[in-house]
């Protein structure tokens, strides 16, 4: 099929107008259909920061979320393709990003690729045909674990592992796969293991989606190396932030949640309009008032907006891949107001809230 770039551009400009005319002729605007993809941005507390956290503290929250019957669950982690992209740059400014947010996944992927003699792309290509298998039996799930691990999707591999653990007749022989990797991650205290995976199991979902991008701070320190000194030189301006009533109340709800073995009230507060408004005022608007000579304060704010826009773009990709479905995004509490600000402008997105 041929055609020059100029021809493609020409018809890309003309076709929308012809199409709209045809649609208006046969389908009056009063009868136009405007389906929505529903998205719930769940503002979360980072569970690994809660002393004495136990998964059962989320039981009431999980019960509440299960009533929404989500079709897709997005988690606060970077897609493997992005990790490989960052790695390929060989830029030392991003070493911390790889170490803290993806190094273990890439290391595991490399080990599985070598032991199974499979490439990243080959593993990715095998996943969708396996997911289309009905019903998914132990053999298919074992293959999925291998391919998820080889494609640096540790969360989905552990999800499949949890399905296998539910089969008491299965020997869990995964060949060259180190079960300790799956066991260790299954015991982690984080939102993926303690919240996303139980929700996925309840809905019989077979994979999780990665929607985050952690490059903002790497870019900040790369282009504004004076940021830490700037912050220290203006430290008095930030003392009130940690003492802000919104964070004092948050800490109190964490303590009460641990004591009562129920973190639902904490999550209800984090997802409230009150928290979102006060959080922005307390820890984000301050960067627009500090007036650092270097401009690193404005950069801090701008790069935070950049990160949230990148996350929003990944959510829109999910909306494209899963039209008219219901999507749950589990992410740190400070992201919610920014993400909703952007997504609220998209006609095909319907934001829903934790009730």
N, C-alpha and C positions, 0 to 999 in steps of 0.2 A: 504494500500500500504506500503510494508515494505522496508527494506534496511538499512544497517548500515552506519555510518558516513564515514567509509573507502570506502565503495562501492560508495557512492555519490561522494566523492572526486575523486575516480578513474575515474568515468565516466565524471565528470566535466572536467577532464584533457584531456580525449580522444575525447569526442564528438566534441569540437570546431574544431579539426584537421580533423575529418571525415566530418564534415559539410562543412568546407572550401573546401575540396577536391571535394565534390559533387557539390557545387556551382560553382567552377572553371570549372568543367566538362560541366555543362549545361548552365552556364551564363558567357561568357568570360568577363574578367575585363573591357574591353573597353565598355561593355554595362551595367556595374554596376550602381546602382542607389544610389545617395547620397543626400537624401532630407534634407533640413535645417529647423530648427525652428528659426524664425526671432525674435530677441530681441532688443528692444530699451530701453536703460537705460536713463531715463529722469532726468538729474540733476536739482533739484528743490531748490528754496529758501524756507525756512520755513515761511509760510505765516502768522503765528501767531506772527512773529517778525516784521511785516510790519505795522507801524502806519498808521491808516486810510485806511487799506485794504478794498476793496470792490470786491465781486466776479466778477463783470462785467469787472474788470481789466484783467481777464483771457480769455475773449471772443475770442480774436484773437489767443491766444495760443490753446484754445480748438478747434477752427475752423481748425487750422493747423493739430492738432493731429487727428481729426476726419477723415481726408483724408487717414490715415493709416489703418483704419478698423481693429482695434485690436480685437483679440479673447479672450484675457486674460489680466487682469490688476492686477499687484502686488503692494502692498502698504507698507509703512515703519512702520510696526508694527509687534509684535511678535505673532506667532500662539498660539492658546489657549492651545494646548498640552504642549508647552514650558512653558507657564505661570504656569500651574498646576504642571509641573515638578519642577520648581523653588520653588513654594510654598511648595511642599512636602518635600523639603530638610530642611526646618526650619532653614536656615542659615541666621543670621542677616545681614551678609555682602550683601545680595541681597534684603534687605527690600526696599531700594530706587528704585530698578528696578521694584518691584511689585507695589509700591505706585504710581510711575510716569508713568509707561508704561503698567499697566494692572490691577491695583487694582479696578478701577471702573468697568471694564468689568467683572471681577470675582465676584464682589459684585452683579451686575445686574444679572449675570448668576445664582448665588445662589438663589436670590429672585424668579426668574422665575422657576427654578427647583422646589422650594418648593411650589409655588402657583399652578403650573401645574402638580405637582407630577410626574416629569420626570427627569431622570438622564442625565448627560452630554453625555454619550455614546448613550443613547436612542435618544436624540435629534439629534445627529450627524447621526445616522442611518436613521432617517426619512427625512433628507434633500434631498439626491439624488433622491429618488422616487418622491418627490414633484417637484423637478427641472425638472424631465422627463415628467411632466404633460404638455400636449399641448391642448389648450392654457392655460396659467396660469391665472386663474380667481381670483377674490378677496378672495374667501375662501382659495385657495391654498396659496396665498401671505400672508394672515394672519397667516396661519399655519407655513409658512416659517419664518416669523418674530419671532414667539414664539420659534421655534427650533434654529434659529440663535442666539437669545438672550440667550437661555438656554445653548448653546455651546460656549458662550463668543465671538461670532462673531457680534459685535455691528455694524461694518461698513456695512456688508451685510444686517443686519436687517434694517438699515436706508435706504439702497438702495431699498429694497422691500417697505418700507414705502413711499418713493418718488414715486414709481409706483402707490401705492394706492391713493396718494394725487392727481394724475393726473386723477382719476376717480371721477368726480363731483357727481355721484350718490351714492357713497359709504359713509356709515355713520361712518366708521372708528371705529367701536366697536371692540376692541381687547380684550375683557374680562378682565382678571386680569392684562394685560400689561399696564404699566403706560405710557401714551402717552407723558408725559412731558420728559421722558428719550429720546424718539425719536425726539421730537421737539427741545430740548436743543442741542442735538448732531447735528441736521440738521442745526443749526445756528452757529456752530463752524467755526472759521476761520483757516482752515488747508487744507493740500493738499488732504486729503481723501474726505472731504465734497465738497470743491470748485473745485476740479479737477478730481479726480478718479470717483466719483459718476456721475457727468454730462457726462463724457466720456462713462461710463457704460450704462447709460440711452440711450444715442444716439445709441449705438451698441446693445441694447436689451440684455445686459449681466445680469445675475441674481445673481452673487456673486462676491466678491473681494477676492484676495489671499494675505495672510500675509507672508512676506518674511524676516523680520528683526530679529535681535538678539542683545539685549542691555546689554549683560553680561560683556562686555570688561572692563568698568570702575569699576564695582563691583569687578572683579578679580584683577584689578590694585590696588585698595585701600586695598583689603584683604591681598595681598601678599607683597605690597610695601607701607606700611602706611606712609613712609617718603616722598611720592611723592609731596605733596603740599609744604612741607618745602624745598624740593629739587628745586622745581620750583621757589619759592620765593627767594631762595638764588642765583638763576641765572636769576632773572627777567630781568636784562638788556639785556640778549641775546634775549629776546622775544619781546622787545619793537618795533623792526623793523617789526615784523610780522604784527601787526595791521595797520602799516603805509605802508605796501607793496602796490605798485601801483595796483595790481590785486584786492585788497579789496577796495581800494579807488574808483576804477572804478565801482565795484559792487555796492557800496553804492550810487554812483551817478546815476546809472541806476535804482536803487530802487526808489530814489527820483523823477526821471524823469517819471518813470512808474506810480507812484501815481499821479503825477501832470497831466499826459496825459491820465490817466485812461487806460493804456495799458502796461502790464508787459511782452509782447512778446519779446522786445529787451533784457530785462534782461535774460530771459530764453535762448535766442539765444546765448548770451555771456557765460552763465554758461555751456552750452553744446558745446562750441567751443573747439577745440584742444588747443588754446591759454590759455584759462582759466584753463583747466585741467592740463596742464604742469606747469603753474605758481603756481597754488594752491598746488600741490605736493611739489614743490620747497620751497614755502613760509612756509607752516605749518606742513609738514610731514618730510621732509628730515632733518629739524633742530634737530629732536630727535636723529639722528644718529651722531650729531656733539657736543652735549652738554657734554657728558662724566660725568654724575653724578656718584659719587662713589658707590651709592647703586644699580645702574643699572636700576633704575625706568624709566629713559628716554628710554632705549632700550625696556623695558617692555611695555611702552606706545605705541611705534611703533609696536611691535610684536602683541600686543593684538588688535590693530586697523586692522592689516592684518588678524588676526584670525576672527574678526567680519565680515570682508568683504568676507572671505572664507566661513563662515557660511551662509551669505546671498547668495553667489554664489551657494552653495549647494541647497538652497531652490529654486533658479531659475532653477537649473538643474532638480529638482523634477517636477517643472511645465513643463519643456521641455519634461519630460518623460510622464506626464499625458496628455499633449496637443501637441503631435508630429506634426511637419509641420504647426503649427499655428503661429500667430503673437502675441507676448507678449510685453506688456508695463510695465516697472518697474518705479514707481515714487519714487524717493529717494533723500536725501540730496546731494547737489552738490559734496561734497568731496568724495563720494563713487564711482562716475562714472568711473574714471580712473583706480581704483583698480579692480572693477568688470569687466571692459572690458579687463583688463590685463589677468585675469583668463579665462573668457569666450571665449576670442579670440583663446585660445588653444584647444577648444572643436570642433572637426570636424563637429558635427551636429548642431552647433550654427552659425547663420549668424547675426552679429551685424549690426543694421541699425541706422541711425542718424536723429535727428531733422533737417529738411531742411527748 
